[in-house]
């Protein structure tokens, strides 16, 4: 949810309660505690797969970027929120305030791109996001991402961050494990593996 900006998103980054309101009035609670938790269950699946320079797209408070840095892995967090960038740097990691669809350092040379915490939904268009990540990755690079559980498919919704009554509507997407192979194929990737840890699902995409 890292293209959404404003005080409500920053509220979540700081660990305060907030949620997504869908256009039909239903709501999705945001796991703000996990965003900042250095011991979040399942993170090791992503971290252990990163053996080279890694770009953490939608890094939020920077828990993964900082964890990679502690492991000696070159890592850069990217987020549109200045609060996210500040929190990531406070952890001792590198971060840049930038939209992922704009020019970024090291284009074509990153070994790994991370899309944790549902960030495959950035911009509401997983196809466009994955094609953008192909530009950032080296020829042997991969995408390591978190997905929804099987049975959720691919869906897009107009949402806004709450409880701010003036929150702006934006488009978000969700991709289930059952839908990632089709999305990958459309964007020049293939699924190398999927893994379940607790209530979280992950996948690795490599060039087809």
N, C-alpha and C positions, 0 to 999 in steps of 0.2 A: 504494500500500500504506500509505496514510497514516492509516487508521483503526486499524491495528495499532499497539499501543503496547508499551512495555517495552524492556528493555535490548538485545534482539536487533535491534529496529528502529533504535534509537539507534546501535547498533554499525554498521549499514549507513550511516546518515547520516554517520558519522564516517569512512567509507571503508574499514571493515574487512570482511573476507570474511563473507558470510552468504548463505543461500539459503532458498527455500521448499520445504518438504516437503509433498507431496500425500498424500491419504489412502491412495493405492495404493502409497506408498513411494517413488515417483519424486521427482525434485527439479528445481527451476528456479533456476538461478544468478541472482542479482540484480545489475544493472549499477551497483554502488555507485560505481565510478569515474566514470561518466557523471553521476550525481546531483550531484556536486560540481565537475564540469569546466566552467569558464566558456567553453570553446570546443567544446562538444559538437556534433558534426556533426548537422545537421538542425534545431537549435534556431531558426535564422533563419526557418524556415517559420512558426513560431508567433510569434516576436517581430515580424516584419515585418507581420503581420496585425493587430497591436494598435495602434490609433490613438487610443484613448480609455481611460478608467479600466478597469483590468483586475484581476480577482480570480484569484489563482493557487491553485487548490484542491489541497491536498496538496503544498504548496510544497517540502517537504523542506529541504535546506540552502539553498534560496533562489536558485539560480543564475538562474532566469528572472525572478523578482521583482526581483532586483538589476539584471539586464540591462535590464529595462524602465525602472527608475528612472534608470539612467545615460542612457537615451535621452530622459528628460524625460517619460515616461508615468507617470501616477498608477497605482500598483500596490500591492496588498495581498496578502501571502502568508497562507494559512490552513492550519494543521496541528494535529493533536492532540498532537504531540510537543513538549514544552518544549525539547528539544535542537534540533529543527528550527527553532523560533522563534528561539532564541538564535543559531544559525548564520546565519539569514537577516538578523537585525538586525546581526550582526557585519559583514555585507557592506554595511551602510548602507541596507538596505531596511526597509520596514514589514512587520510580521508579527503575527499574532494567534493565540494558542493556543485553538482552537475546533473543535468538530465542525461540519462543513458543514451538517448537518441542524438545527442550532440557530440562533438569531437571529444575524445578521451585520450589520455596518454597510453602509449604502447599498443595502439591499434594493430591488430594482426599478429601480436606477439604473446598474448596471454595464454598460459597453459590451461587455466581453469576459469570458468565463470560461475559464480554462486548465485542461485535464486532460492534463498531460504524463506521460511515463514509465508509461503504463498505468493512470493513475488513474481511468479510466472504470470500473475494477473496484472502486472504493471501496464497501464495504458489501456486495459481492456481488450488487448489483441495479442494473445500468445504467439501467433504466427509472426507478427511484425517484430516482437521482442526477440524471438529466437533467431530470426534472420539478422537482426542487429548484432546479436552476440556472435554469430558466425564471422562478422567483420572484425570483431575484437580478438577472436581466438587465433592462435597459430594453426597451421595445417593439421597438427596432431592434438589440438586442444579439445576440451570437452566442457559440457554444461552439467553442473551438479545441482539438482533442484528438488524442492519439496512439493509434494502433490497432495490432493485430497484422496481419501480412501476409495477403493473400488466401488463402482456403482454410481458415482457422481457425474461422470461424463465431462463434457465441456459446456460451461454456461457463462453468460455475460449478463450483468445487471447494472442499472443505474443506482448508485449508492451515495450516501453522504455520511460524514463523520458526525457523531453526536456525543454529548448532549447539546452542542451549540445549535440553537434553532435557526441560525443564519448560515449554517454550513452549506457549502456549494455542492451540487450534484456532480458526480464524475462517473466514468465507466470503469468497472472492475471485472476481472474474469477469474474463474476457477477451473482447474483441470484435474480430473481424477486419474488414478493409475490406469483405469480402463480406457482412457482417451489419449494418453500421451503418445502411444505408438503412431496414431494417425497424425497428430500434430507434428511429431518429429519428421515423419515422412514428407509432409508438405513443405517443411523448411530445410530439407537437405541433411537431416540427422537420422540416426537410428537409435533405438534403446539398447544400451549395452547391459544394463541390469536395473532391477527395481528391488528395493529392500523395505521391510517393515520393521520399525522399532517402536514398540508400545503403541501409541495412538498416532504415530507419524509415519508417513510414507515418503520414500525418496527414489530418485532415478538418476542414472548417468546417461547422457546423450553424447554420442560421438558422430563424426561426419559419416554420412552414408557412402 
